[in-house]
Amino acid sequence: MLKKILKRKFVSSALVLSMLFVFGIQSGHAGKKDDTLNVGTKTELGNVDKFFNANRTGMLVQRLFTDGLLYTDPVTLEIKPALATSWKWINPKLMEFELRKGVKFHDGSEMTADDVVYTLNYVSDPAIKTKGSYLKNIDHVEKLNAFKVRIHMKEPYPLMPNRLAGGISIYKKGCYDKNGSLSQNINPNGTGPYRLTKILDGKGFAFEKFDNYYKDSPKGQPSIGKIVIRIIPEINTQIAEVLSGGIDWIFQVPTDIAESLANNPRVTLEQAPSMRIAFLMMDAAGRTDDNSPFKNIKVRQAVSYAVNRGEIVKQLVKGSSKVIHSACKPDQFGCTEDVKRYEYNPEKAKQLLKEAGYPNGFETKLFGYKYRPMVEAVMNDLAAVGIKTNLNWGTYSGMRGAWQKGKVPIALTSWASSSLSDVDAILPYFYKMDKNDLSRDQEVSDLIKAGGSSADSKVRLENYDKALKLMAERAYWLPMFSVGMNYIFSNNLEFVAPNDGLPRLFLTKWKK
């Protein structure tokens, strides 16, 4: 059956190979001659303000024309000062920031504490419908002087530095007063390395290098003169554009397609990690049915032994992805892989099912929304030990709505942690005794809450370690694999592939 899945998966590769034949003989590069980096991305963007959008195109745009108080290094994932020169915890609910002097907005005005206070107080207002629920952790922001502020939080929130480094932009005081959430669409004005000069009516965005960008930014100084981001929904069209020289850079390329391009002399394939992981979650709390087999720990452990994750990663996922054993990305703060592991053992799975009272297995629904070949491989492995699954395929939002209503017995899903390298960006979402929690384990929930309520790294690590070990022992999830990111770009381009899945286009340069 895995062979059939592989055959279906590589149909797209055959199409790419035909493109190689058609476009491989063409010469010339898309943008070096006029110093314009042409970028292709699949997702439309209705609002360039990241506070009011939630997709990868928005992240590309945001990081080009805005800056935040802090910045995450794409390689080391270290948090560095950006618009702030330093920061410190006063207490678990209070942070203080010294601001950088001499930073200019694109309209030429200087950034001060007034801009920080205005922006953060506006977007953290519960009445403002922003896309980041974490913003509601901010109670208020206080100005101490022209270049010093304090952020007061409603509850201890040790993830605040990561959030500030990962997507909280600072805008000019008063920017939202006239046009509200659409203000940046109408008059974009950030402090980033590139100015947003034109919005191309739903088809893309144009940027140009900001010559007055502050010299000691952790982002460095922009090199390429202009950047154009084009919305190209179809991956095959993106590939055709890259091969013909129409665009210079694309990402989120399926691995089978990306690897079929690896030997083309015109392009470079870069495979890098991201913070996304895929996992099977099971209804241990019996929310779907009080008689659900997944309430039985031996059934959940049987599922864990039944799935050949190593073969799935090797044959289907590939790229930079790896099998994971804990409910988090291994390089996140607080993530330990020193947990109970479930190596592939179908005979042990059958024995556990028998001990659980299911000697002939059982039938259940399995929900999924992406990674179709991987889902089908899981279904085949479960069938081999007697668990027949009926696939309920749909959208992520549909599946999430179903599990929140207690209608999902088992699902293969994924989580990107907003690309933050801390387990507090994943664990509280799924383990806090609410509608998203399929285990409803008070002990685990309390440990995660304790880890997320302290600014003491030792306390946090101890609590997360205990929680993750219990989660593995009780087999609430079967962690599947880390999800890599594939980048394809012109071979005359220098690009730094990030370790968090968030490309920084401002770091690109033309090769000399």
C-alpha positions as CSV (number, residue, x, y, z in Angstrom):
1,M,0.0,0.0,0.0
2,L,2.9,2.4,0.7
3,K,4.0,1.9,-2.9
4,K,0.6,3.0,-4.1
5,I,0.8,6.1,-1.9
6,L,4.3,6.9,-3.2
7,K,3.2,6.4,-6.8
8,R,0.4,8.9,-6.4
9,K,2.7,11.4,-4.6
10,F,5.2,11.5,-7.4
11,V,2.8,12.4,-10.1
12,S,3.5,16.1,-9.4
13,S,7.3,15.3,-9.7
14,A,6.7,14.1,-13.3
15,L,5.1,17.4,-14.1
16,V,8.1,19.3,-12.7
17,L,10.5,17.2,-14.7
18,S,8.6,18.1,-17.9
19,M,9.0,21.8,-16.8
20,L,12.7,21.2,-16.5
21,F,12.8,20.1,-20.1
22,V,10.8,23.1,-21.3
23,F,12.5,25.8,-19.3
24,G,15.9,24.3,-18.6
25,I,17.5,25.7,-21.8
26,Q,16.4,29.3,-21.0
27,S,19.0,31.7,-19.6
28,G,19.0,35.0,-17.7
29,H,17.9,35.8,-14.2
30,A,14.7,37.4,-13.0
31,G,16.0,40.4,-11.0
32,K,19.7,40.8,-10.6
33,K,20.0,43.0,-13.7
34,D,17.7,45.6,-12.3
35,D,18.4,44.9,-8.6
36,T,14.9,43.6,-7.9
37,L,14.3,40.5,-6.0
38,N,11.1,38.8,-7.4
39,V,9.4,36.6,-4.8
40,G,6.5,34.2,-5.3
41,T,4.1,33.2,-2.5
42,K,0.8,31.4,-2.6
43,T,-1.4,33.1,-0.1
44,E,-3.3,36.3,-0.7
45,L,-3.1,39.0,2.0
46,G,-6.0,41.4,2.7
47,N,-4.2,43.4,5.3
48,V,-0.4,44.1,5.4
49,D,-0.7,44.8,9.2
50,K,0.3,41.5,10.9
51,F,-1.8,42.3,13.9
52,F,-4.8,41.8,11.5
53,N,-3.7,38.8,9.4
54,A,-2.5,35.3,10.2
55,N,-0.6,33.8,7.3
56,R,2.9,33.3,6.0
57,T,2.7,36.1,3.3
58,G,1.9,38.5,6.1
59,M,5.0,37.4,7.9
60,L,7.2,38.0,4.8
61,V,5.7,41.5,4.4
62,Q,5.8,42.4,8.1
63,R,9.5,41.6,8.6
64,L,10.4,43.7,5.6
65,F,8.8,47.0,6.5
66,T,8.4,46.9,10.3
67,D,10.6,46.2,13.3
68,G,9.7,45.2,16.9
69,L,11.4,45.8,20.2
70,L,13.3,42.5,19.9
71,Y,14.4,40.2,17.1
72,T,15.1,36.5,16.8
73,D,18.3,35.4,15.1
74,P,17.3,33.1,12.2
75,V,20.2,30.7,12.8
76,T,20.8,30.6,16.6
77,L,17.2,31.6,17.5
78,E,18.7,33.9,20.1
79,I,16.6,36.9,21.1
80,K,18.4,40.1,20.4
81,P,17.7,43.8,20.9
82,A,16.1,45.7,18.0
83,L,14.1,48.8,18.6
84,A,14.9,48.3,22.3
85,T,18.6,48.2,23.2
86,S,18.0,46.2,26.4
87,W,15.3,44.7,28.5
88,K,14.8,43.2,32.0
89,W,12.2,41.5,34.1
90,I,11.2,43.7,37.1
91,N,8.9,40.9,38.3
92,P,7.1,38.0,36.6
93,K,4.4,40.4,35.3
94,L,6.5,43.5,34.5
95,M,9.2,44.1,31.9
96,E,11.3,47.2,31.3
97,F,12.8,48.3,28.0
98,E,15.4,50.9,27.1
99,L,14.6,52.1,23.5
100,R,17.1,52.8,20.7
101,K,17.6,56.5,19.9
102,G,17.8,57.7,16.3
103,V,15.5,55.2,14.7
104,K,13.5,56.7,11.9
105,F,10.1,55.8,10.6
106,H,9.8,55.7,6.8
107,D,8.1,59.1,6.9
108,G,11.3,60.5,8.5
109,S,10.0,61.0,12.0
110,E,11.9,59.6,15.0
111,M,10.6,56.6,17.0
112,T,10.1,57.3,20.7
113,A,8.3,55.8,23.7
114,D,5.1,57.4,22.6
115,D,5.0,55.2,19.6
116,V,5.6,52.0,21.6
117,V,3.0,52.9,24.2
118,Y,0.4,53.9,21.6
119,T,0.9,50.7,19.4
120,L,0.9,48.2,22.2
121,N,-1.9,49.7,24.2
122,Y,-4.0,49.8,21.0
123,V,-3.5,46.3,19.8
124,S,-3.8,44.8,23.3
125,D,-7.2,46.5,23.9
126,P,-9.8,43.6,24.1
127,A,-12.2,45.6,22.0
128,I,-9.7,45.5,19.0
129,K,-10.0,42.3,17.0
130,T,-6.4,41.4,16.5
131,K,-5.1,38.0,15.3
132,G,-2.9,37.4,18.4
133,S,-4.7,36.2,21.5
134,Y,-1.4,36.6,23.3
135,L,-1.7,40.3,23.0
136,K,-4.4,40.2,25.6
137,N,-1.8,39.3,28.2
138,I,-0.7,42.9,28.1
139,D,-2.5,45.0,30.7
140,H,-1.0,48.3,29.7
141,V,2.2,49.9,28.6
142,E,3.7,52.7,30.6
143,K,6.1,55.5,29.4
144,L,8.9,56.2,31.9
145,N,10.7,58.8,29.7
146,A,11.2,59.5,26.0
147,F,13.2,56.3,25.5
148,K,12.1,53.9,28.3
149,V,8.9,51.9,28.7
150,R,7.4,49.2,30.9
151,I,5.0,46.5,29.8
152,H,2.6,45.5,32.5
153,M,1.1,42.0,32.1
154,K,-2.2,40.7,33.5
155,E,-0.6,37.4,34.5
156,P,3.0,36.1,34.5
157,Y,4.0,35.4,30.9
158,P,7.5,34.3,30.3
159,L,6.9,33.9,26.6
160,M,6.6,37.7,26.2
161,P,10.2,38.2,24.9
162,N,9.7,35.6,22.3
163,R,6.4,37.2,21.2
164,L,8.0,40.6,21.1
165,A,10.8,39.2,18.9
166,G,8.5,37.2,16.7
167,G,5.8,39.4,15.4
168,I,4.9,42.5,17.4
169,S,5.6,45.5,15.3
170,I,5.8,49.1,16.5
171,Y,4.0,51.8,14.5
172,K,3.8,55.6,14.7
173,K,1.6,57.2,17.4
174,G,-1.9,58.0,16.0
175,C,-1.6,55.7,13.0
176,Y,-4.9,53.8,13.8
177,D,-6.9,56.9,14.7
178,K,-8.4,57.6,11.3
179,N,-8.6,54.2,9.4
180,G,-8.4,51.6,12.2
181,S,-7.1,48.2,11.2
182,L,-6.6,49.2,7.6
183,S,-4.3,52.1,8.4
184,Q,-1.1,50.3,7.2
185,N,-2.8,49.4,3.9
186,I,-3.6,53.1,3.3
187,N,-0.5,54.7,4.7
188,P,2.2,52.0,5.4
189,N,4.8,53.5,7.8
190,G,7.2,51.2,9.6
191,T,10.8,51.3,10.8
192,G,12.0,48.2,8.9
193,P,14.8,47.8,6.3
194,Y,12.4,48.2,3.4
195,R,9.7,50.7,2.6
196,L,6.4,49.3,1.4
197,T,5.8,51.5,-1.7
198,K,2.9,49.8,-3.4
199,I,0.1,47.3,-2.8
200,L,-0.7,45.7,-6.2
201,D,-4.5,45.2,-5.8
202,G,-4.4,41.7,-4.3
203,K,-1.6,40.6,-6.7
204,G,1.4,41.5,-4.5
205,F,3.5,44.2,-2.9
206,A,6.5,46.3,-3.9
207,F,9.3,47.4,-1.6
208,E,12.4,49.5,-1.8
209,K,15.5,49.7,0.4
210,F,15.2,52.3,3.2
211,D,18.4,54.3,3.2
212,N,17.9,55.7,6.7
213,Y,17.5,52.3,8.3
214,Y,19.3,52.4,11.7
215,K,22.9,51.1,11.4
216,D,23.2,48.8,14.4
217,S,20.0,46.8,13.7
218,P,20.4,43.0,14.3
219,K,18.8,42.6,10.9
220,G,21.9,44.2,9.3
221,Q,21.6,46.6,6.4
222,P,19.5,45.8,3.4
223,S,21.5,44.9,0.3
224,I,19.0,44.4,-2.7
225,G,17.5,47.7,-3.9
226,K,13.9,46.5,-4.5
227,I,11.7,43.5,-3.6
228,V,8.5,42.5,-5.3
229,I,6.3,39.9,-3.8
230,R,3.8,38.3,-6.2
231,I,0.8,36.2,-5.2
232,I,0.9,33.0,-7.2
233,P,-1.5,30.4,-5.7
234,E,-0.5,27.4,-7.8
235,I,2.8,25.7,-7.0
236,N,3.3,24.5,-10.5
237,T,3.0,28.1,-11.8
238,Q,5.6,29.2,-9.2
239,I,7.9,26.5,-10.4
240,A,7.4,27.5,-14.0
241,E,8.2,31.1,-13.2
242,V,11.4,30.2,-11.3
243,L,12.6,28.0,-14.1
244,S,11.8,30.5,-16.8
245,G,13.5,33.3,-14.9
246,G,10.3,35.2,-14.0
247,I,10.9,35.0,-10.2
248,D,13.9,34.5,-8.0
249,W,12.6,32.9,-4.8
250,I,9.8,30.7,-3.5
251,F,9.2,28.7,-0.4
252,Q,6.7,26.1,1.0
253,V,7.6,23.8,-1.9
254,P,6.5,20.2,-1.5
255,T,9.5,17.9,-0.9
256,D,8.9,15.6,-3.9
257,I,8.8,18.7,-6.2
258,A,11.7,20.4,-4.5
259,E,14.0,17.4,-4.7
260,S,13.2,16.9,-8.4
261,L,14.7,20.4,-9.0
262,A,17.8,19.8,-6.9
263,N,20.1,19.1,-9.9
264,N,18.9,21.9,-12.0
265,P,21.9,24.3,-12.5
266,R,19.7,27.4,-12.6
267,V,18.3,27.0,-9.1
268,T,19.3,26.2,-5.5
269,L,17.3,23.9,-3.2
270,E,17.7,24.7,0.5
271,Q,16.0,22.4,3.0
272,A,15.7,23.8,6.5
273,P,13.7,23.1,9.7
274,S,10.7,24.9,11.0
275,M,8.9,24.9,14.3
276,R,6.0,22.9,13.0
277,I,5.4,19.4,14.2
278,A,2.8,16.8,13.2
279,F,1.2,14.4,15.6
280,L,-1.7,12.0,16.2
281,M,-3.9,13.2,19.1
282,M,-6.4,10.8,20.7
283,D,-9.6,11.3,22.7
284,A,-8.3,10.1,26.0
285,A,-11.0,11.9,27.9
286,G,-13.8,10.1,26.0
287,R,-15.4,13.3,24.8
288,T,-16.7,11.6,21.7
289,D,-18.2,8.7,23.5
290,D,-18.0,7.5,27.1
291,N,-17.2,4.1,25.8
292,S,-14.5,5.3,23.4
293,P,-11.6,2.8,23.1
294,F,-9.2,5.7,23.3
295,K,-10.0,6.2,27.0
296,N,-8.0,3.0,27.5
297,I,-4.2,3.7,27.9
298,K,-3.4,0.3,26.3
299,V,-5.3,1.3,23.2
300,R,-3.5,4.6,22.9
301,Q,-0.2,2.8,23.4
302,A,-1.1,0.2,20.8
303,V,-1.7,3.0,18.3
304,S,1.7,4.4,19.2
305,Y,3.4,1.0,18.6
306,A,1.4,0.3,15.4
307,V,2.6,3.4,13.3
308,N,5.9,3.1,11.5
309,R,6.9,6.7,11.8
310,G,10.5,6.0,10.6
311,E,9.3,4.6,7.3
312,I,6.7,7.4,6.9
313,V,9.5,10.0,7.3
314,K,11.9,8.2,5.1
315,Q,9.5,7.5,2.2
316,L,7.0,10.3,2.4
317,V,8.0,13.3,4.4
318,K,11.7,13.4,3.7
319,G,13.7,16.6,3.4
320,S,14.9,18.0,6.8
321,S,12.0,16.3,8.7
322,K,12.8,13.8,11.5
323,V,10.8,11.5,13.8
324,I,10.0,13.1,17.1
325,H,9.1,11.5,20.4
326,S,7.9,14.3,22.6
327,A,4.9,16.7,22.2
328,C,7.1,19.6,21.0
329,K,9.9,20.6,18.6
330,P,13.1,19.2,20.1
331,D,15.0,22.6,19.9
332,Q,12.2,24.5,21.7
333,F,13.0,25.7,25.2
334,G,11.5,23.2,27.7
335,C,11.3,20.4,25.2
336,T,12.8,17.1,26.4
337,E,13.0,13.9,24.3
338,D,13.9,11.9,27.4
339,V,10.4,10.4,27.5
340,K,8.9,7.0,26.9
341,R,9.4,6.1,23.3
342,Y,7.2,3.9,21.1
343,E,9.3,2.2,18.5
344,Y,7.4,0.4,15.6
345,N,6.2,-2.9,17.0
346,P,2.9,-4.2,15.4
347,E,3.0,-7.4,17.4
348,K,3.2,-5.5,20.7
349,A,0.3,-3.3,19.4
350,K,-1.8,-6.4,18.8
351,Q,-1.0,-7.7,22.3
352,L,-2.0,-4.4,23.9
353,L,-5.3,-4.3,22.0
354,K,-6.0,-7.8,23.2
355,E,-5.2,-6.9,26.8
356,A,-7.5,-3.8,26.4
357,G,-10.4,-6.0,25.4
358,Y,-10.1,-5.5,21.6
359,P,-8.6,-8.8,20.3
360,N,-10.2,-8.2,16.9
361,G,-9.5,-4.5,16.9
362,F,-12.2,-1.9,16.4
363,E,-13.5,0.7,13.9
364,T,-13.2,4.5,14.3
365,K,-13.2,7.8,12.5
366,L,-9.8,9.4,11.8
367,F,-9.7,13.2,11.0
368,G,-7.2,14.9,8.8
369,Y,-6.7,18.1,6.8
370,K,-3.2,17.9,5.3
371,Y,-0.3,15.4,4.7
372,R,-2.7,13.1,2.9
373,P,-0.1,10.5,2.0
374,M,1.1,10.4,5.6
375,V,-2.5,10.1,6.9
376,E,-3.1,7.2,4.5
377,A,0.1,5.4,5.6
378,V,-1.1,5.8,9.3
379,M,-4.4,4.3,8.3
380,N,-2.7,1.3,6.7
381,D,-0.5,0.7,9.7
382,L,-3.5,0.8,12.0
383,A,-5.4,-1.5,9.8
384,A,-2.6,-4.0,10.0
385,V,-3.2,-4.4,13.8
386,G,-7.0,-4.5,13.5
387,I,-7.9,-0.8,13.8
388,K,-10.1,0.1,10.9
389,T,-10.2,3.9,10.3
390,N,-12.8,5.8,8.2
391,L,-11.2,9.0,7.0
392,N,-12.9,12.3,7.7
393,W,-11.0,14.7,5.4
394,G,-11.6,18.5,5.5
395,T,-10.1,21.8,6.4
396,Y,-8.1,22.6,9.5
397,S,-10.8,25.0,10.8
398,G,-13.4,22.3,10.3
399,M,-11.4,19.7,12.1
400,R,-10.6,22.1,15.0
401,G,-14.3,23.0,15.3
402,A,-15.1,19.2,15.5
403,W,-12.6,18.4,18.2
404,Q,-13.7,21.5,20.2
405,K,-17.2,20.1,20.1
406,G,-15.9,16.6,21.2
407,K,-16.5,14.9,17.9
408,V,-13.0,13.7,17.1
409,P,-11.8,10.3,18.3
410,I,-8.3,10.5,16.7
411,A,-6.7,13.0,14.3
412,L,-3.5,13.7,12.5
413,T,-2.8,17.4,12.8
414,S,0.1,19.8,13.2
415,W,1.2,23.0,15.1
416,A,3.8,25.6,14.2
417,S,4.0,27.3,17.6
418,S,3.9,30.7,15.8
419,S,7.6,29.8,15.0
420,L,8.5,30.5,18.6
421,S,11.3,28.3,20.2
422,D,9.5,27.7,23.5
423,V,7.1,24.9,24.5
424,D,4.7,27.5,26.0
425,A,3.8,28.2,22.4
426,I,2.3,24.7,22.0
427,L,1.5,22.9,25.3
428,P,-1.0,25.4,26.9
429,Y,-3.1,25.4,23.7
430,F,-3.8,21.6,24.0
431,Y,-3.5,20.9,27.7
432,K,-5.5,23.4,29.8
433,M,-8.7,21.5,30.6
434,D,-10.7,23.4,27.9
435,K,-12.4,22.7,24.6
436,N,-9.1,22.0,22.8
437,D,-7.9,19.5,25.4
438,L,-8.7,15.9,24.4
439,S,-7.0,14.4,27.5
440,R,-8.4,16.5,30.4
441,D,-5.5,15.4,32.7
442,Q,-5.5,17.9,35.6
443,E,-2.0,16.9,36.7
444,V,-0.5,17.6,33.3
445,S,-2.5,20.8,32.9
446,D,-1.3,22.1,36.3
447,L,2.4,21.3,35.5
448,I,2.1,23.2,32.2
449,K,0.5,26.1,33.9
450,A,3.2,26.2,36.5
451,G,5.9,26.2,33.8
452,G,4.2,29.1,32.0
453,S,3.7,31.1,35.2
454,S,7.3,31.5,36.2
455,A,10.1,33.7,34.8
456,D,12.6,31.3,36.5
457,S,14.0,29.1,33.7
458,K,14.9,26.3,36.2
459,V,11.3,26.1,37.5
460,R,9.9,26.2,34.0
461,L,12.2,23.3,32.8
462,E,11.3,21.1,35.8
463,N,7.6,21.5,35.2
464,Y,7.7,21.0,31.5
465,D,9.9,17.9,31.9
466,K,7.4,16.3,34.3
467,A,4.5,17.2,32.0
468,L,6.0,15.9,28.8
469,K,7.1,12.6,30.5
470,L,3.5,12.0,31.8
471,M,2.0,12.8,28.4
472,A,4.3,10.3,26.8
473,E,3.7,7.6,29.4
474,R,0.0,8.1,29.1
475,A,0.2,8.2,25.3
476,Y,-2.2,11.2,24.9
477,W,-0.4,12.0,21.6
478,L,1.8,10.1,19.2
479,P,4.3,12.7,18.1
480,M,5.0,12.0,14.4
481,F,7.6,14.2,12.8
482,S,9.1,17.6,12.6
483,V,8.1,19.5,9.4
484,G,10.8,21.0,7.3
485,M,10.7,24.0,4.9
486,N,11.9,23.8,1.3
487,Y,13.2,26.9,-0.4
488,I,13.9,27.2,-4.2
489,F,15.8,30.2,-5.4
490,S,18.0,31.5,-8.2
491,N,21.5,30.3,-8.1
492,N,22.8,33.9,-8.2
493,L,21.1,34.7,-4.9
494,E,22.5,34.3,-1.4
495,F,19.8,33.3,1.1
496,V,20.0,32.5,4.8
497,A,17.6,29.6,5.5
498,P,16.1,30.1,9.0
499,N,15.8,27.4,11.6
500,D,12.3,28.5,12.6
501,G,10.5,28.5,9.2
502,L,10.2,32.3,9.0
503,P,12.3,33.5,6.0
504,R,14.0,36.9,6.4
505,L,14.0,38.3,2.9
506,F,15.9,41.4,4.0
507,L,19.0,39.1,4.5
508,T,19.1,38.1,0.8
509,K,22.0,39.3,-1.4
510,W,23.1,38.9,-5.0
511,K,26.2,36.8,-5.4
512,K,29.1,38.8,-6.7
